[in-house]
């Protein structure tokens, strides 16, 4: 069977479509706020990473509009050649200060950050060590390097030490999510830092879901633990709390300088467009000024978690405003997701292989802008559907 024939015979998604419970590539007809317009109906959005509710903020949108008026719609080239604007540099300085590092470097997507950094830093006869549930961009970035890739069990420090011990005579880089995107738990950073220092490993934290959520004024996981100076590299994305698209890596100036001149994902890709750069810069300003947003996000987290616990849902190891409701089989997640949309709540199904077979879940994520009434209504619907389907006690 050739590759095109294999593609034609792919029927996994088609079977879910045929069962009328396909919940991917859904078309939203409005801005990503606490409610969205879907199939002509306004429903509560609990499936977005817009944690601080900034994607529709007037200052963020105004900044994007002004950037287009001044710089146009694109940079027409890579950062390496003609695509670096003064606002790229200003944003990088702002981001470095945000996460407490000497220098930062902006890429066009968060995925490209991990591809570019890992493939440029790790060479032959060196090792990248990843948590098994790290984001796909980390796994793919590791594969692009010439180094070996080792995995350790999720947040299992004893297993991490075994891997580090087995690689004690090689150069190695450990990379973990600060906040894990499906489980909603936080990396055991103090223990990871200690182990990396003990075995001489470089440490990188992917803080895509930590910036804007953890730490002082949303400065991230490293700040949350007071370990900023003990972590070599911090990356994050702009598509969550910072209301746009793109990503950055931050660290010592010499290390960023090296990445800047060796990361193919940066050097051979078009620069982040002006509107996105300006909107991220404005989002950082709003995040630091409107501190009520982070406080509201965590109040909402406490309320939703209380309601889910009262109803009897299994929320796994979650510690953040990413809250999984474990439902079991993949088809159960698909059916429940469709039923919740019918009830006016937009959620996301997470199935194997993103999670282990039999541990499919409904991924719930909150915004600072959700009201208590919206959370109560959404949880009423979750409880109703969960009981109907036998996921929680009736």
matplotlib code that plots the C-alpha trace (Angstrom):
import matplotlib.pyplot as plt

x = [0.0, 1.5, 1.3, -1.6, -3.6, -2.9, -4.2, -7.3, -8.0, -7.7, -11.2, -10.8, -12.2, -14.8, -16.2, -16.7, -18.3, -20.6, -21.7, -22.6, -20.3, -17.4, -16.2, -13.1, -12.7, -15.9, -16.6, -17.0, -18.6, -17.5, -14.6, -13.1, -14.7, -16.5, -19.4, -19.1, -21.5, -21.6, -24.1, -26.0, -26.4, -24.6, -23.0, -20.6, -17.0, -15.1, -12.8, -10.4, -6.9, -7.8, -7.2, -7.1, -9.9, -7.7, -8.3, -11.1, -9.7, -10.0, -6.4, -5.1, -7.2, -6.3, -2.6, -3.0, -4.9, -2.3, 0.5, -1.2, -1.6, 2.1, 3.9, 1.3, 0.1, 3.4, 7.2, 7.8, 10.8, 12.5, 13.8, 17.3, 17.2, 14.6, 11.8, 12.9, 11.0, 11.6, 8.5, 10.0, 13.0, 10.7, 8.6, 11.6, 12.9, 9.5, 9.2, 12.7, 11.8, 8.5, 10.1, 13.2, 15.8, 18.6, 17.3, 14.4, 13.8, 10.4, 9.4, 6.3, 4.6, 5.2, 5.6, 8.5, 10.2, 10.6, 11.6, 14.2, 15.6, 15.9, 17.2, 19.9, 21.1, 21.3, 23.9, 25.2, 26.0, 23.9, 20.5, 17.1, 15.1, 11.3, 8.3, 6.0, 3.2, 5.2, 3.6, 3.9, 6.1, 8.7, 8.6, 8.9, 11.6, 13.6, 13.3, 14.7, 17.9, 20.8, 20.6, 19.1, 15.6, 14.8, 11.4, 10.5, 7.1, 4.9, 6.0, 7.8, 11.0, 12.3, 12.0, 13.6, 16.6, 17.0, 17.1, 19.6, 21.8, 21.9, 23.0, 25.4, 28.4, 26.6, 25.6, 21.8, 18.9, 15.7, 12.5, 9.2, 5.9, 5.4, 1.7, 0.6, -1.9, -4.3, -3.9, -3.7, -1.1, 2.2, 5.7, 7.5, 10.0, 11.9, 12.7, 13.5, 15.9, 17.7, 18.0, 19.3, 21.9, 22.9, 23.5, 24.7, 21.7, 20.5, 16.8, 14.2, 10.6, 7.8, 5.5, 2.8, 0.1, 1.9, 2.5, -0.6, -1.7, 1.0, 3.4, 3.4, 1.1, 1.2, 5.0, 4.9, 5.9, 9.5, 8.4, 5.7, 8.3, 10.9, 13.3, 13.7, 17.5, 17.8, 16.1, 18.3, 15.7, 12.0, 9.7, 6.1, 3.5, 1.2, -1.8, -3.0, -3.0, -1.3, -4.1, -2.4, -0.1, 3.7, 6.1, 9.4, 12.4, 14.3, 17.6, 21.2, 22.2, 24.9, 22.6, 19.9, 22.5, 23.5, 19.9, 19.3, 22.0, 21.4, 17.7, 16.4, 12.8, 13.6, 16.1, 14.1, 10.6, 8.7, 8.8, 5.8, 3.5, 3.2, -0.4, 0.5, 3.6, 1.7, -1.2, 1.1, 2.9, -0.4, -1.6, 1.5, 0.8, -2.9, -1.9, 0.4, -2.0, -5.3, -4.2, -7.8, -7.9, -5.5, -7.4, -10.7, -9.3, -8.4, -11.7, -13.4, -11.1, -12.0, -15.8, -15.7, -13.5, -15.9, -18.9, -17.2, -16.1, -19.6, -21.0, -18.6, -16.4, -12.8, -10.6, -7.3, -4.2, -5.3, -4.1, -4.8, -7.7, -7.2, -9.6, -10.0, -13.2, -12.3, -15.1, -13.5, -13.8, -13.1, -16.7, -18.1, -16.0, -17.3, -20.9, -20.6, -19.0, -21.8, -24.5, -22.9, -22.8, -26.5, -27.0, -25.1, -21.5, -18.5, -15.9, -13.2, -12.9, -9.4, -9.0, -6.2, -3.4, -3.4, -4.3, -4.1, -6.9, -9.8, -8.9, -10.6, -11.6, -13.6, -11.0, -12.5, -10.6, -11.6, -11.3, -11.0, -14.0, -16.4, -19.1, -20.3, -23.7, -22.0, -19.9, -22.9, -25.0, -22.2, -21.7, -25.5, -25.3, -22.2, -23.9, -27.1, -25.3, -22.9, -25.8, -27.6, -24.6, -23.8, -20.4, -21.3, -23.9, -27.5]
y = [0.0, 3.3, 6.5, 8.0, 4.8, 4.6, 8.2, 7.3, 4.3, 6.3, 6.0, 6.6, 10.1, 9.0, 6.4, 9.1, 11.4, 8.5, 8.2, 11.9, 12.6, 14.3, 17.2, 18.6, 21.5, 23.1, 26.5, 29.3, 32.5, 35.1, 36.2, 33.8, 35.2, 33.5, 32.8, 32.2, 31.9, 28.3, 27.1, 30.3, 29.9, 31.6, 29.0, 29.0, 28.5, 26.1, 24.8, 27.8, 28.6, 32.3, 32.2, 35.9, 36.8, 39.1, 38.1, 40.6, 43.3, 46.8, 47.7, 44.5, 45.0, 48.6, 47.8, 45.3, 47.8, 50.5, 48.1, 47.2, 50.9, 51.6, 48.3, 46.6, 43.1, 41.1, 41.3, 39.7, 37.7, 36.0, 37.5, 36.6, 38.8, 41.6, 40.6, 42.1, 45.2, 47.5, 46.2, 42.6, 43.9, 45.9, 42.8, 40.6, 43.0, 43.1, 39.3, 38.8, 41.1, 39.3, 35.9, 37.2, 36.3, 38.3, 38.0, 36.6, 35.6, 35.6, 32.9, 32.8, 29.9, 28.2, 24.9, 26.4, 27.5, 24.0, 22.7, 25.4, 25.4, 21.6, 20.9, 23.7, 23.0, 19.2, 17.5, 14.0, 11.9, 14.2, 13.4, 15.1, 13.8, 14.5, 13.8, 11.3, 13.8, 16.7, 18.6, 17.3, 20.2, 19.0, 15.5, 16.6, 19.1, 16.4, 14.1, 16.9, 17.1, 14.7, 13.7, 10.6, 11.0, 9.5, 9.6, 9.4, 8.6, 11.6, 13.7, 10.7, 11.9, 8.5, 7.5, 10.8, 10.1, 6.6, 8.1, 10.8, 8.3, 6.2, 9.2, 10.6, 10.6, 12.5, 16.1, 16.2, 18.6, 18.0, 19.7, 19.6, 21.5, 23.9, 23.2, 20.0, 20.9, 17.9, 16.9, 20.4, 19.5, 21.4, 20.1, 19.2, 21.9, 22.0, 18.3, 18.6, 21.5, 19.5, 16.4, 18.5, 20.1, 16.8, 15.2, 18.2, 18.5, 21.7, 22.4, 24.0, 24.7, 24.9, 27.4, 27.7, 27.1, 28.7, 32.2, 34.2, 31.5, 31.0, 33.3, 36.9, 38.7, 35.7, 35.5, 31.7, 28.4, 29.3, 32.5, 30.5, 28.3, 31.0, 29.1, 31.4, 31.6, 27.8, 27.2, 27.6, 28.3, 29.3, 29.2, 30.1, 30.7, 33.7, 31.7, 31.2, 34.0, 36.5, 36.6, 36.0, 33.5, 33.0, 32.1, 32.9, 31.5, 33.3, 32.7, 34.0, 36.4, 34.2, 31.2, 33.2, 34.6, 31.1, 30.0, 33.1, 32.1, 28.3, 27.6, 26.7, 27.2, 30.9, 31.5, 30.0, 31.0, 34.2, 36.6, 37.0, 39.6, 43.2, 42.9, 39.8, 41.4, 44.5, 42.5, 40.4, 43.4, 45.1, 41.8, 41.7, 45.3, 44.6, 41.4, 43.4, 46.3, 44.5, 42.2, 41.4, 39.0, 36.5, 36.7, 36.1, 33.2, 31.4, 32.3, 30.7, 27.7, 27.1, 27.4, 25.0, 22.5, 22.6, 21.9, 19.1, 17.4, 17.7, 16.1, 13.2, 13.8, 12.4, 15.4, 13.6, 15.4, 18.9, 21.9, 24.7, 26.2, 23.3, 20.7, 17.3, 15.3, 11.7, 9.8, 6.5, 5.3, 7.4, 7.2, 8.2, 11.4, 12.1, 11.6, 13.6, 16.5, 16.5, 16.4, 19.3, 21.4, 20.7, 21.9, 25.1, 24.3, 24.1, 21.6, 19.5, 15.7, 14.3, 10.7, 8.1, 8.4, 11.8, 10.0, 6.3, 4.0, 4.0, 7.4, 9.7, 13.0, 16.2, 19.0, 22.1, 25.4, 28.6, 32.3, 35.2, 36.7, 33.8, 34.9, 32.8, 32.4, 31.0, 28.5, 27.4, 26.9, 25.0, 22.8, 22.2, 20.9, 18.9, 17.2, 16.6, 15.0, 13.1, 11.5, 10.7, 8.8, 7.1, 8.8, 10.1, 8.9, 9.8]
z = [0.0, -1.0, 1.2, -0.7, -0.5, 3.2, 3.5, 1.6, 3.8, 7.0, 8.6, 12.4, 12.3, 9.6, 12.0, 14.7, 12.1, 11.0, 14.7, 14.6, 17.6, 15.8, 18.0, 16.1, 13.7, 15.0, 13.5, 16.0, 14.7, 17.3, 19.4, 22.0, 25.1, 28.1, 25.7, 21.9, 19.0, 17.8, 15.2, 15.6, 19.4, 22.2, 24.5, 27.5, 26.4, 28.6, 25.9, 25.4, 26.7, 26.9, 30.6, 31.3, 28.8, 26.8, 23.2, 22.9, 25.2, 23.7, 24.4, 22.8, 19.7, 19.4, 19.5, 16.7, 14.6, 15.1, 14.2, 10.9, 10.1, 10.7, 9.6, 7.3, 7.6, 7.4, 7.6, 4.2, 5.4, 8.3, 11.5, 10.3, 7.2, 6.7, 9.1, 12.4, 13.5, 16.3, 18.0, 18.0, 20.0, 22.4, 23.0, 23.6, 26.2, 27.9, 27.9, 29.4, 32.2, 32.7, 33.3, 35.0, 32.4, 30.7, 27.1, 25.1, 21.5, 19.7, 17.3, 15.0, 16.9, 20.2, 18.4, 16.5, 19.7, 20.9, 17.5, 17.1, 20.6, 21.1, 17.6, 17.8, 21.4, 21.6, 19.4, 18.7, 21.7, 23.9, 25.4, 25.8, 28.7, 28.6, 30.7, 29.0, 28.9, 27.6, 24.7, 21.2, 20.2, 22.7, 21.4, 17.8, 18.7, 20.5, 17.4, 15.2, 17.2, 16.7, 20.3, 22.0, 23.5, 26.9, 28.7, 32.3, 33.9, 34.4, 37.3, 38.8, 40.4, 41.2, 37.6, 36.4, 38.7, 37.2, 33.7, 34.8, 36.5, 33.4, 31.4, 34.0, 31.7, 28.8, 28.2, 28.8, 28.8, 30.8, 29.5, 31.3, 30.9, 33.8, 33.8, 31.9, 29.3, 29.7, 33.3, 34.7, 37.3, 37.9, 37.4, 40.6, 39.8, 43.1, 42.9, 39.2, 39.8, 42.6, 40.4, 37.4, 39.6, 41.1, 37.7, 35.8, 33.4, 31.7, 32.6, 30.3, 31.3, 28.7, 30.4, 27.8, 30.4, 33.3, 32.1, 33.0, 35.4, 38.0, 39.9, 40.8, 38.3, 36.0, 35.7, 35.5, 37.1, 37.8, 39.6, 41.4, 43.0, 43.4, 41.1, 38.2, 38.6, 38.8, 35.4, 32.4, 29.7, 29.9, 26.9, 26.5, 23.9, 23.1, 22.2, 25.7, 28.3, 25.9, 23.4, 20.0, 18.3, 18.6, 21.3, 22.9, 24.7, 27.5, 29.2, 29.5, 26.7, 25.3, 25.0, 23.3, 21.0, 20.0, 19.4, 17.4, 15.0, 14.8, 15.2, 11.8, 12.9, 13.4, 10.6, 7.8, 8.7, 8.3, 11.2, 13.6, 12.0, 13.4, 14.6, 16.6, 18.1, 19.2, 20.6, 22.8, 24.0, 25.0, 26.6, 28.8, 29.9, 30.7, 32.6, 34.8, 35.2, 35.7, 38.5, 39.3, 36.3, 37.8, 41.1, 39.3, 37.4, 40.6, 42.2, 39.3, 39.5, 43.1, 42.4, 39.4, 41.3, 44.2, 42.0, 40.1, 43.4, 44.9, 41.8, 42.0, 38.9, 38.9, 38.2, 38.4, 39.6, 38.4, 40.4, 38.0, 35.9, 33.5, 35.0, 33.4, 34.1, 33.5, 31.7, 30.6, 27.0, 24.0, 22.6, 26.0, 25.8, 22.2, 23.2, 26.4, 24.5, 22.0, 24.7, 26.5, 23.4, 23.0, 26.5, 25.8, 27.1, 24.7, 26.0, 24.4, 24.3, 25.0, 23.9, 23.3, 22.3, 24.0, 27.2, 28.0, 26.7, 29.1, 30.6, 28.1, 29.6, 29.1, 29.3, 31.0, 31.1, 32.7, 32.0, 34.4, 32.7, 33.4, 35.9, 38.8, 37.2, 34.0, 36.0, 38.0, 34.9, 33.1, 36.1, 36.4, 32.8, 33.4, 36.4, 34.4, 31.4, 33.7, 35.6, 32.4, 31.0, 34.3, 34.7, 38.2, 40.7, 40.0]

ax = plt.figure().add_subplot(projection="3d")
ax.plot(x, y, z, "-o")
ax.set_aspect("equal")
plt.show()
